[in-house]
Amino acid sequence: MKKPAQRSQEIQPFQVMAILAQAQAMQAEGHDVIHLEVGEPDFTTAEPMVNAAISAMQAGHTKYTPALGLPQLRERIADYYQQRFGVSINPQRIVLTPGASGALLLLSAARLDVNDKLLLADPGYPCNRHFARTFEAHGQLVPAGPEDRYQLTPSLIRQHWQADTKVALVASPANPTGTVLSLDEMQALADEVRQQRAQHGQGELWVDEIYQGLNYNSEPQTVLSVADDAVVLNSFSKFFGMTGWRLGWCVVPESWVPTMDTLAQNLFLAPPTPAQYAALAAFDDDAMAIYEQRRQELQQRRDYLLTALPQLGFNIPVIPEGAFYIYADASRFTDNSLEFCAEALKATGVAFTPGVDFGEYQANTHVRFAFTTNLSRLKQAVERLADWLAERS
Ligand SMILES: Cc1ncc(COP(=O)(O)O)c(C=O)c1O
């Protein structure tokens, strides 16, 4: 039988899937597993959106919407940019997609030519480079250490930009590190990319703002406040708590919209209709009040782990200011993060993610803890890890 396409062979699965499978097998045997590996909060979708979806479906809104999404939702998102960030965006520039993943798919299809390069911080969200690869382009990993708060900087962009580099993609707040770019930093990145564009004839800044709103030390920001030519990716998955509904969006320059429309029509016809009707309720005050409560709870969990993990011997070189992850240096315990995570799970029933899922740079000495489970379970996890690490030493 013919082998799968070469490009598919270059796309690795998440290593954490092996951890997850091990965790599920342990659970099936009756073990109690504490999940700190999962990148989605334990909260279910808030009632206003659930009710809005039910009402919409009962009213017969079950058919395709336009490929770019419901016009009223595109307007609602534009209003949100105005109200929350004071930025005026033409709703025509907002493209609704099946998750931010759908936005990455469309953008990669629309913008990346064969062998183009996409600059990414290492560590970073692994799917980004795989989207590029799917379209025969390449993710170019740029080692970014704690001194740069694991983010691309103008000087890293300058150093690594090549004639065939097309895009610099950053995330704020970031996965797996939770670090946040200030508006000044975003402005500086946008300026640098413009300079590369002037010099090389191409250059785009894409900013993944999917964790926007899950901020603990400062107000959420958008790059659109300082760079109208930047591309934004966002989603209803994380802050709005709608992971399973598969709805996200991107904001693109107006001239790209017809291409995005044609590609969306062909690749997935339209984003899910019930999810779009649900999302119309996602910006209302009652829903916002629920997100705020949840944000505060996440902050308490983060604060607890920021104290507890260093006491166990994990080093946290940079305080995560957003998202729901702590990227910890485990070099005191291991130089093989996958093996360490597998052993920890087996011995303690606590599951967390090896650094190797997020790139190559210092990946074997780092692990990611997701604080997507409640405080009492986090405390149990820390107790179990403390006992195991004491036995091991
Ligand atoms: C940084 C980042 N970008 C994009 C996504 C994709 O999310 P979704 O497709 O659910 O919107 C994720 C999911 O974990 C992520 O962490």
PDBQT file of the ligand as one rigid body, heavy atoms in Angstrom, charges set to zero:
ROOT
HETATM    1  C1  LIG A 401      -1.166  29.044  21.750  1.00  0.00    +0.000 C 
HETATM    2  C2  LIG A 401      -2.362  28.330  21.197  1.00  0.00    +0.000 A 
HETATM    3  N1  LIG A 401      -2.833  28.723  19.986  1.00  0.00    +0.000 NA
HETATM    4  C3  LIG A 401      -3.895  28.115  19.438  1.00  0.00    +0.000 A 
HETATM    5  C4  LIG A 401      -4.563  27.063  20.078  1.00  0.00    +0.000 A 
HETATM    6  C5  LIG A 401      -5.742  26.452  19.380  1.00  0.00    +0.000 C 
HETATM    7  O1  LIG A 401      -6.928  26.543  20.102  1.00  0.00    +0.000 OA
HETATM    8  P1  LIG A 401      -8.382  26.453  19.489  1.00  0.00    +0.000 P 
HETATM    9  O2  LIG A 401      -8.304  25.810  18.149  1.00  0.00    +0.000 OA
HETATM   10  O3  LIG A 401      -9.168  25.623  20.482  1.00  0.00    +0.000 OA
HETATM   11  O4  LIG A 401      -8.930  27.844  19.394  1.00  0.00    +0.000 OA
HETATM   12  C6  LIG A 401      -4.104  26.634  21.342  1.00  0.00    +0.000 A 
HETATM   13  C7  LIG A 401      -4.744  25.506  22.051  1.00  0.00    +0.000 C 
HETATM   14  O5  LIG A 401      -4.298  25.013  23.059  1.00  0.00    +0.000 OA
HETATM   15  C8  LIG A 401      -2.970  27.288  21.908  1.00  0.00    +0.000 A 
HETATM   16  O6  LIG A 401      -2.484  26.937  23.112  1.00  0.00    +0.000 OA
ENDROOT
TORSDOF 0
